[in-house]
């Protein structure tokens, strides 16, 4: 597997992990309202926004 394909695969796997975390408590977050700061921070820290 080339480096690009491996990197893409890693990013997809990381995105799937994060989406599972978000799904676990989405209902509670919706009821509580507020800002999605913790979720934004998690996405930033994951490396998904970097190339």
Secondary structure as GFF3:
##gff-version 3
##sequence-region A 1 51
A	DSSP	alpha_helix	3	24	.	.	.	ID=ss1
A	DSSP	alpha_helix	26	32	.	.	.	ID=ss2
A	DSSP	alpha_helix	37	46	.	.	.	ID=ss3
###
